[in-house]
């Protein structure tokens, strides 16, 4: 668990987080942390209900917005994982 300078819990970027569905948007949901005002966007076609708890991986997009995904990564921050590099 990460705490900010005031000692409050925050969403952990690069890790799995249990977040709560706060509201539905056009193509996904806004998820909130139960202990802070932090929010992350989850783009999904899955049907979720307001107040559902979901386990998501959280990362930052190119504009530093918190993005959540239901996919479990091979490794999270501080872990090692075997991955294959591919050329585009």
MMTF fields as JSON, N, C-alpha, C and O atoms, coordinates in Angstrom:
{
  "mmtfVersion": "1.0.0",
  "mmtfProducer": "UNKNOWN",
  "numBonds": 351,
  "numAtoms": 352,
  "numGroups": 88,
  "numChains": 1,
  "numModels": 1,
  "chainsPerModel": [1],
  "groupsPerChain": [88],
  "chainIdList": ["A"],
  "bondAtomList": [4, 2, 8, 6, 12, 10, 16, 14, 20, 18, 24, 22, 28, 26, 32, 30, 36, 34, 40, 38, 44, 42, 48, 46, 52, 50, 56, 54, 60, 58, 64, 62, 68, 66, 72, 70, 76, 74, 80, 78, 84, 82, 88, 86, 92, 90, 96, 94, 100, 98, 104, 102, 108, 106, 112, 110, 116, 114, 120, 118, 124, 122, 128, 126, 132, 130, 136, 134, 140, 138, 144, 142, 148, 146, 152, 150, 156, 154, 160, 158, 164, 162, 168, 166, 172, 170, 176, 174, 180, 178, 184, 182, 188, 186, 192, 190, 196, 194, 200, 198, 204, 202, 208, 206, 212, 210, 216, 214, 220, 218, 224, 222, 228, 226, 232, 230, 236, 234, 240, 238, 244, 242, 248, 246, 252, 250, 256, 254, 260, 258, 264, 262, 268, 266, 272, 270, 276, 274, 280, 278, 284, 282, 288, 286, 292, 290, 296, 294, 300, 298, 304, 302, 308, 306, 312, 310, 316, 314, 320, 318, 324, 322, 328, 326, 332, 330, 336, 334, 340, 338, 344, 342, 348, 346],
  "bondOrderList": [1, 1, 1, 1, 1, 1, 1, 1, 1, 1, 1, 1, 1, 1, 1, 1, 1, 1, 1, 1, 1, 1, 1, 1, 1, 1, 1, 1, 1, 1, 1, 1, 1, 1, 1, 1, 1, 1, 1, 1, 1, 1, 1, 1, 1, 1, 1, 1, 1, 1, 1, 1, 1, 1, 1, 1, 1, 1, 1, 1, 1, 1, 1, 1, 1, 1, 1, 1, 1, 1, 1, 1, 1, 1, 1, 1, 1, 1, 1, 1, 1, 1, 1, 1, 1, 1, 1],
  "groupList": [{"groupName": "UNK", "atomNameList": ["N", "CA", "C", "O"], "elementList": ["N", "C", "C", "O"], "formalChargeList": [0, 0, 0, 0], "bondAtomList": [1, 0, 2, 1, 3, 2], "bondOrderList": [1, 1, 2], "singleLetterCode": "X", "chemCompType": "L-PEPTIDE LINKING"}],
  "groupTypeList": [0, 0, 0, 0, 0, 0, 0, 0, 0, 0, 0, 0, 0, 0, 0, 0, 0, 0, 0, 0, 0, 0, 0, 0, 0, 0, 0, 0, 0, 0, 0, 0, 0, 0, 0, 0, 0, 0, 0, 0, 0, 0, 0, 0, 0, 0, 0, 0, 0, 0, 0, 0, 0, 0, 0, 0, 0, 0, 0, 0, 0, 0, 0, 0, 0, 0, 0, 0, 0, 0, 0, 0, 0, 0, 0, 0, 0, 0, 0, 0, 0, 0, 0, 0, 0, 0, 0, 0],
  "groupIdList": [1, 2, 3, 4, 5, 6, 7, 8, 9, 10, 11, 12, 13, 14, 15, 16, 17, 18, 19, 20, 21, 22, 23, 24, 25, 26, 27, 28, 29, 30, 31, 32, 33, 34, 35, 36, 37, 38, 39, 40, 41, 42, 43, 44, 45, 46, 47, 48, 49, 50, 51, 52, 53, 54, 55, 56, 57, 58, 59, 60, 61, 62, 63, 64, 65, 66, 67, 68, 69, 70, 71, 72, 73, 74, 75, 76, 77, 78, 79, 80, 81, 82, 83, 84, 85, 86, 87, 88],
  "secStructList": [7, 3, 3, 7, 6, 6, 1, 7, 3, 3, 7, 7, 6, 6, 1, 3, 3, 3, 3, 3, 3, 3, 3, 3, 7, 1, 1, 3, 3, 3, 3, 3, 7, 6, 6, 1, 1, 7, 3, 3, 3, 3, 3, 7, 7, 1, 7, 7, 7, 6, 6, 7, 3, 3, 3, 3, 3, 3, 3, 3, 7, 6, 6, 7, 7, 3, 3, 3, 3, 1, 1, 7, 7, 1, 7, 7, 6, 6, 7, 7, 7, 7, 7, 7, 7, 7, 7, 7],
  "xCoordList": [0.838, 0.0, 0.887, 1.849, 0.559, 1.301, 0.494, -0.73, 1.185, 0.516, 1.151, 2.356, 0.311, 0.843, 1.45, 1.527, 1.882, 2.571, 1.687, 2.198, 0.364, -0.542, -0.862, -1.628, -0.289, -0.524, -1.744, -2.142, -2.354, -3.544, -3.161, -2.175, -3.941, -3.759, -3.931, -4.741, -3.179, -3.271, -3.304, -2.892, -3.801, -3.715, -2.24, -1.477, -1.84, -0.454, -0.281, -0.824, 0.465, 0.74, 1.73, 2.718, 1.448, 2.324, 2.057, 2.84, 0.946, 0.591, -0.891, -1.655, -1.276, -2.688, -3.33, -2.732, -4.539, -5.284, -6.715, -7.266, -7.315, -8.739, -9.44, -9.297, -10.198, -10.886, -12.388, -12.85, -13.139, -14.601, -15.163, -14.704, -16.157, -16.809, -17.601, -18.532, -17.218, -17.868, -18.993, -20.078, -18.706, -19.726, -19.375, -18.232, -20.39, -20.206, -19.997, -20.637, -19.096, -18.836, -19.271, -19.759, -19.101, -19.522, -18.916, -19.628, -17.604, -16.947, -16.256, -15.366, -16.652, -16.017, -16.542, -17.692, -15.667, -16.061, -14.978, -13.793, -15.399, -14.478, -14.431, -15.459, -13.217, -13.011, -12.397, -11.618, -12.747, -12.179, -11.538, -11.898, -10.581, -9.946, -10.847, -11.405, -10.99, -11.881, -11.37, -12.151, -10.064, -9.467, -8.975, -8.445, -9.138, -8.671, -9.608, -10.589, -9.302, -10.078, -9.529, -10.032, -8.502, -7.898, -8.913, -9.715, -8.864, -9.732, -8.909, -7.902, -9.343, -8.71, -9.81, -10.926, -9.478, -10.445, -10.237, -9.107, -11.318, -11.29, -12.134, -13.355, -11.484, -12.219, -12.524, -11.61, -13.805, -14.203, -15.619, -16.431, -15.891, -17.251, -17.945, -19.11, -17.217, -17.805, -18.879, -18.774, -19.9, -20.976, -20.629, -20.566, -20.409, -20.121, -21.226, -21.928, -21.375, -22.376, -21.673, -20.549, -22.348, -21.827, -21.61, -22.451, -20.472, -20.028, -19.421, -19.014, -19.347, -18.608, -17.141, -16.599, -16.511, -15.068, -14.399, -14.803, -13.368, -12.668, -11.164, -10.64, -10.475, -9.019, -8.492, -8.776, -7.712, -7.209, -5.732, -5.225, -5.05, -3.681, -3.782, -4.51, -3.064, -3.143, -1.808, -0.741, -1.892, -0.705, -1.028, -2.184, -0.008, -0.193, -0.176, 0.656, -1.092, -1.056, -0.124, 0.53, -0.059, 0.883, 0.608, 1.486, -0.597, -0.895, -0.912, -1.459, -0.311, -0.206, -1.545, -1.67, -2.545, -3.826, -3.762, -3.112, -4.436, -4.489, -5.44, -6.612, -4.93, -5.699, -5.674, -4.641, -6.816, -6.922, -7.236, -7.884, -6.77, -7.094, -7.411, -6.846, -8.323, -8.676, -7.65, -7.674, -6.745, -5.72, -4.633, -4.205, -4.197, -3.124, -1.791, -1.603, -0.863, 0.426, 1.32, 1.093, 2.316, 3.296, 4.085, 4.39, 4.415, 5.152, 4.663, 4.23, 4.741, 4.397, 5.662, 6.735, 5.551, 6.704, 7.386, 6.739, 8.696, 9.463, 9.537, 10.175, 8.902, 8.931, 9.68, 9.914, 10.05, 10.67, 9.716, 8.972, 9.742, 8.931, 9.603, 10.303, 9.407, 9.97, 9.062, 7.907, 9.589, 8.825, 9.65, 10.874, 8.961, 9.626, 9.526, 8.442, 10.652, 10.661, 10.258, 10.702, 9.422, 9.024, 9.332, 9.307, 9.622, 9.942, 8.704, 8.023, 8.402, 7.25, 7.601, 6.752],
  "yCoordList": [-1.171, 0.0, 1.24, 1.325, 2.187, 3.434, 4.528, 4.581, 5.397, 6.542, 7.816, 7.874, 8.85, 10.13, 10.865, 10.307, 12.111, 12.851, 13.115, 13.359, 13.07, 13.257, 11.928, 11.907, 10.813, 9.517, 8.783, 7.764, 9.289, 8.656, 7.63, 7.8, 6.573, 5.508, 6.078, 6.981, 5.56, 5.999, 4.78, 3.689, 4.972, 3.929, 3.701, 4.657, 2.435, 2.088, 1.859, 0.902, 2.728, 2.618, 1.484, 1.351, 0.658, -0.463, -1.697, -2.646, -1.683, -2.807, -3.127, -2.354, -4.284, -4.658, -3.9, -3.772, -3.403, -2.651, -3.167, -3.55, -3.179, -3.446, -2.088, -1.338, -1.786, -0.501, -0.729, -1.846, 0.346, 0.285, 1.043, 2.14, 0.455, 1.118, 2.313, 2.149, 3.514, 4.741, 5.181, 5.559, 5.123, 5.54, 5.005, 4.64, 4.97, 4.488, 5.665, 6.706, 5.496, 6.468, 5.829, 4.699, 6.539, 6.026, 4.665, 3.754, 4.525, 3.275, 2.558, 1.738, 2.856, 2.2, 2.715, 3.139, 2.666, 3.013, 3.84, 3.713, 4.672, 5.361, 4.543, 4.266, 4.165, 3.394, 4.302, 5.198, 4.074, 4.897, 4.007, 2.845, 4.605, 3.957, 4.155, 5.236, 3.139, 3.212, 4.152, 4.617, 4.437, 5.21, 6.591, 7.325, 6.958, 8.266, 8.774, 8.116, 9.93, 10.496, 10.075, 10.525, 9.218, 8.777, 8.034, 7.249, 8.294, 7.611, 7.141, 7.756, 6.05, 5.505, 5.15, 4.803, 5.244, 4.928, 3.499, 3.089, 2.742, 1.368, 1.295, 1.44, 1.07, 0.868, -0.616, -1.439, -0.958, -2.361, -2.47, -1.555, -3.608, -3.909, -4.829, -5.186, -5.207, -6.023, -5.217, -3.997, -5.903, -5.237, -5.247, -6.306, -4.079, -3.918, -3.11, -2.354, -3.269, -2.524, -1.491, -1.708, -0.365, 0.648, -0.012, -0.772, 0.296, -0.24, -1.641, -2.183, -2.258, -3.514, -3.271, -2.202, -4.253, -4.219, -5.034, -6.161, -4.45, -5.13, -5.07, -4.059, -6.163, -6.201, -5.802, -6.457, -4.709, -4.167, -3.831, -3.567, -3.845, -3.351, -1.887, -1.564, -0.998, 0.437, 0.925, 0.594, 1.722, 2.316, 3.745, 4.165, 4.487, 5.845, 5.857, 5.188, 6.617, 6.752, 7.904, 8.475, 8.248, 9.264, 10.658, 11.519, 10.892, 12.201, 12.102, 12.973, 11.039, 10.806, 10.615, 10.904, 10.132, 9.779, 8.34, 7.495, 8.06, 6.696, 5.858, 6.202, 4.756, 3.838, 2.47, 2.036, 1.797, 0.465, -0.549, -0.227, -1.775, -2.87, -4.108, -4.316, -4.922, -6.174, -7.268, -8.325, -7.015, -7.997, -8.019, -6.975, -9.222, -9.382, -9.377, -10.163, -8.509, -8.447, -9.638, -10.311, -9.88, -10.93, -10.572, -11.443, -9.296, -8.818, -7.415, -6.666, -7.072, -5.725, -5.036, -5.641, -3.79, -3.032, -3.811, -4.262, -3.959, -4.672, -6.17, -6.862, -6.693, -8.124, -8.377, -7.462, -9.636, -10.064, -10.997, -11.747, -10.948, -11.852, -12.151, -11.297, -13.343, -13.731, -13.254, -13.67, -12.383, -11.836, -11.949, -12.076, -11.902, -12.008, -10.665, -10.084, -10.157, -8.907, -9.197, -10.185, -8.339, -8.491, -7.2, -6.121, -7.312, -6.15, -5.725, -6.561, -4.436, -3.908, -3.639, -3.193],
  "zCoordList": [0.0, 0.0, 0.0, 0.763, -0.851, -0.939, -0.264, -0.39, 0.45, 1.077, 0.556, 0.315, 0.382, -0.058, 1.13, 2.225, 0.93, 1.985, 3.196, 4.29, 3.018, 4.152, 4.836, 5.799, 4.355, 4.968, 4.436, 5.0, 3.345, 2.79, 1.733, 1.015, 1.645, 0.655, -0.752, -0.959, -1.713, -3.105, -4.022, -3.63, -5.253, -6.274, -6.59, -6.731, -6.701, -6.994, -8.496, -9.047, -9.148, -10.58, -10.807, -10.086, -11.833, -12.147, -11.311, -11.323, -10.582, -9.705, -9.862, -10.44, -9.336, -9.266, -8.104, -7.036, -8.315, -7.31, -7.27, -8.302, -6.095, -5.991, -5.939, -4.973, -6.991, -7.086, -7.169, -7.401, -6.976, -6.945, -8.146, -8.464, -8.81, -9.945, -9.407, -8.619, -9.845, -9.371, -10.305, -9.862, -11.621, -12.595, -13.975, -14.251, -14.835, -16.2, -17.136, -16.991, -18.101, -19.161, -20.479, -20.482, -21.601, -22.904, -23.238, -23.66, -23.051, -23.465, -22.314, -22.541, -21.094, -19.967, -18.641, -18.524, -17.643, -16.281, -15.598, -15.903, -14.688, -13.802, -12.515, -11.897, -12.126, -10.908, -9.861, -10.186, -8.611, -7.541, -6.491, -6.302, -5.825, -4.696, -3.484, -3.296, -2.674, -1.519, -0.432, 0.398, -0.425, 0.662, 0.249, 1.082, -1.011, -1.477, -2.563, -2.907, -3.089, -4.189, -5.545, -6.575, -5.57, -6.828, -7.681, -7.176, -8.991, -9.948, -11.136, -11.487, -11.75, -12.945, -13.938, -13.55, -15.234, -16.293, -16.762, -17.029, -16.864, -17.359, -18.618, -18.56, -19.767, -21.012, -21.131, -21.191, -21.166, -21.246, -21.783, -21.647, -22.395, -22.844, -21.838, -22.011, -20.786, -19.719, -19.01, -18.882, -18.557, -17.824, -16.343, -15.719, -15.793, -14.375, -13.728, -14.398, -12.448, -11.69, -10.813, -10.36, -10.578, -9.675, -8.308, -7.827, -7.705, -6.408, -6.49, -5.462, -7.706, -7.856, -7.508, -7.789, -6.902, -6.656, -7.76, -8.046, -8.377, -9.46, -9.221, -8.752, -9.547, -9.485, -10.848, -11.851, -10.881, -12.142, -12.023, -10.933, -13.162, -13.265, -13.681, -14.62, -12.997, -13.271, -13.832, -13.315, -14.902, -15.519, -15.943, -15.896, -16.355, -16.836, -18.354, -18.967, -18.976, -20.428, -20.801, -19.929, -22.08, -22.553, -21.988, -22.028, -21.462, -20.852, -19.319, -18.643, -18.782, -17.334, -16.632, -15.442, -17.361, -16.753, -16.255, -16.871, -15.14, -14.609, -15.446, -15.598, -15.989, -16.818, -16.15, -15.641, -16.156, -15.565, -16.653, -17.649, -16.456, -17.356, -16.526, -15.453, -17.042, -16.377, -16.665, -16.034, -17.62, -17.964, -16.896, -16.404, -16.547, -15.573, -16.31, -17.239, -15.919, -16.619, -16.253, -15.248, -17.066, -16.783, -15.528, -14.713, -15.375, -14.201, -13.866, -14.742, -12.587, -12.149, -11.664, -11.664, -11.256, -10.765, -9.645, -8.7, -9.768, -8.754, -8.955, -8.161, -9.997, -10.282, -11.586, -12.376, -11.793, -13.043, -13.763, -13.131, -15.088, -15.876, -17.189, -17.735, -17.708, -18.987, -20.112, -20.209, -20.957, -22.073, -23.349, -23.307, -24.478, -25.766, -26.462, -26.533, -26.981, -27.721, -29.171, -29.756, -29.745, -31.136, -31.861, -31.268, -33.134, -33.958, -34.716, -35.31, -34.703, -35.455, -36.879, -37.65]
}
